[in-house]
Amino acid sequence: MRCVGVLGTHYHADHVGGMLGGNPVEGVAALLERIQVPVHVQHDEVPWVVRATGVGAEHFVAHDSGDLVTVGDVPCG
């Protein structure tokens, strides 16, 4: 299997990485050091995900409510 993208549901560290209770949690920052894949997040969550992870906004694909995301040839939404 090959990772072709990531879906970040929201900005909490247990979902995208960052600090949780003063402890570091690996997340999209560590993933992007290994492979370059799109990281899909809700449009309104982008600033919060950037703040939580330290990853620049240019690494995220922002989506609005009702958007359709595909996994390979399979539409999910």
Short mmCIF file of the C-alpha atoms (twelve columns), coordinates in Angstrom:
data_MODEL
# 
_entry.id   MODEL 
# 
loop_
_atom_site.group_PDB 
_atom_site.id 
_atom_site.type_symbol 
_atom_site.label_atom_id 
_atom_site.label_alt_id 
_atom_site.label_comp_id 
_atom_site.label_asym_id 
_atom_site.label_seq_id 
_atom_site.Cartn_x 
_atom_site.Cartn_y 
_atom_site.Cartn_z 
_atom_site.pdbx_PDB_model_num 
ATOM 1  C CA . MET A 1  0.000   0.000  0.000  1 
ATOM 2  C CA . ARG A 2  1.164   3.546  -0.679 1 
ATOM 3  C CA . CYS A 3  -0.040  6.647  1.140  1 
ATOM 4  C CA . VAL A 4  -1.378  9.140  -1.414 1 
ATOM 5  C CA . GLY A 5  -2.969  11.662 0.930  1 
ATOM 6  C CA . VAL A 6  -4.037  12.438 4.462  1 
ATOM 7  C CA . LEU A 7  -7.368  13.577 5.872  1 
ATOM 8  C CA . GLY A 8  -7.031  15.757 8.979  1 
ATOM 9  C CA . THR A 9  -10.449 15.936 10.620 1 
ATOM 10 C CA . HIS A 10 -9.555  18.821 12.926 1 
ATOM 11 C CA . TYR A 11 -6.640  20.605 14.588 1 
ATOM 12 C CA . HIS A 12 -6.321  18.642 17.845 1 
ATOM 13 C CA . ALA A 13 -2.872  17.122 18.334 1 
ATOM 14 C CA . ASP A 14 -4.226  13.575 18.527 1 
ATOM 15 C CA . HIS A 15 -5.510  14.044 14.956 1 
ATOM 16 C CA . VAL A 16 -2.784  16.060 13.192 1 
ATOM 17 C CA . GLY A 17 0.118   16.180 15.647 1 
ATOM 18 C CA . GLY A 18 1.514   18.914 17.839 1 
ATOM 19 C CA . MET A 19 1.565   19.273 21.616 1 
ATOM 20 C CA . LEU A 20 -0.888  17.454 23.866 1 
ATOM 21 C CA . GLY A 21 -0.690  18.097 27.574 1 
ATOM 22 C CA . GLY A 22 2.871   19.340 27.184 1 
ATOM 23 C CA . ASN A 23 3.902   16.200 25.292 1 
ATOM 24 C CA . PRO A 24 4.815   16.121 21.599 1 
ATOM 25 C CA . VAL A 25 2.619   14.023 19.304 1 
ATOM 26 C CA . GLU A 26 3.930   13.112 15.866 1 
ATOM 27 C CA . GLY A 27 1.579   13.921 13.029 1 
ATOM 28 C CA . VAL A 28 1.530   15.475 9.595  1 
ATOM 29 C CA . ALA A 29 4.858   17.287 10.121 1 
ATOM 30 C CA . ALA A 30 6.661   13.965 10.645 1 
ATOM 31 C CA . LEU A 31 4.777   12.396 7.738  1 
ATOM 32 C CA . LEU A 32 5.697   15.227 5.359  1 
ATOM 33 C CA . GLU A 33 9.375   14.783 6.281  1 
ATOM 34 C CA . ARG A 34 9.112   11.256 4.850  1 
ATOM 35 C CA . ILE A 35 6.743   11.694 1.902  1 
ATOM 36 C CA . GLN A 36 5.069   14.595 0.140  1 
ATOM 37 C CA . VAL A 37 1.322   13.977 -0.013 1 
ATOM 38 C CA . PRO A 38 -1.666  16.316 0.072  1 
ATOM 39 C CA . VAL A 39 -3.092  16.914 3.535  1 
ATOM 40 C CA . HIS A 40 -6.821  17.566 3.282  1 
ATOM 41 C CA . VAL A 41 -8.466  19.693 5.994  1 
ATOM 42 C CA . GLN A 42 -11.587 21.795 6.438  1 
ATOM 43 C CA . HIS A 43 -11.070 25.344 5.156  1 
ATOM 44 C CA . ASP A 44 -11.910 26.887 8.545  1 
ATOM 45 C CA . GLU A 45 -9.450  24.551 10.301 1 
ATOM 46 C CA . VAL A 46 -6.370  25.509 8.230  1 
ATOM 47 C CA . PRO A 47 -5.098  28.302 10.539 1 
ATOM 48 C CA . TRP A 48 -5.582  26.077 13.575 1 
ATOM 49 C CA . VAL A 49 -3.846  23.094 11.953 1 
ATOM 50 C CA . VAL A 50 -0.937  25.342 10.928 1 
ATOM 51 C CA . ARG A 51 -0.656  26.621 14.491 1 
ATOM 52 C CA . ALA A 52 -0.888  23.142 16.050 1 
ATOM 53 C CA . THR A 53 1.552   21.428 13.682 1 
ATOM 54 C CA . GLY A 54 3.979   24.153 12.632 1 
ATOM 55 C CA . VAL A 55 3.456   23.064 9.019  1 
ATOM 56 C CA . GLY A 56 2.945   25.880 6.505  1 
ATOM 57 C CA . ALA A 57 -0.502  26.473 5.017  1 
ATOM 58 C CA . GLU A 58 0.829   25.688 1.540  1 
ATOM 59 C CA . HIS A 59 0.969   21.992 2.508  1 
ATOM 60 C CA . PHE A 60 -2.776  21.785 3.107  1 
ATOM 61 C CA . VAL A 61 -5.639  21.339 0.671  1 
ATOM 62 C CA . ALA A 62 -8.576  23.281 2.094  1 
ATOM 63 C CA . HIS A 63 -12.114 21.975 1.662  1 
ATOM 64 C CA . ASP A 64 -15.511 23.474 2.310  1 
ATOM 65 C CA . SER A 65 -18.594 21.713 3.590  1 
ATOM 66 C CA . GLY A 66 -20.053 19.511 0.883  1 
ATOM 67 C CA . ASP A 67 -16.769 19.042 -1.009 1 
ATOM 68 C CA . LEU A 68 -16.102 15.580 -2.410 1 
ATOM 69 C CA . VAL A 69 -12.719 13.987 -1.702 1 
ATOM 70 C CA . THR A 70 -11.645 10.950 -3.696 1 
ATOM 71 C CA . VAL A 71 -9.452  8.092  -2.529 1 
ATOM 72 C CA . GLY A 72 -7.988  6.726  -5.713 1 
ATOM 73 C CA . ASP A 73 -11.044 6.240  -7.913 1 
ATOM 74 C CA . VAL A 74 -13.452 6.069  -4.971 1 
ATOM 75 C CA . PRO A 75 -15.418 9.259  -4.171 1 
ATOM 76 C CA . CYS A 76 -15.917 9.834  -0.437 1 
ATOM 77 C CA . GLY A 77 -18.307 12.400 0.823  1 
# 
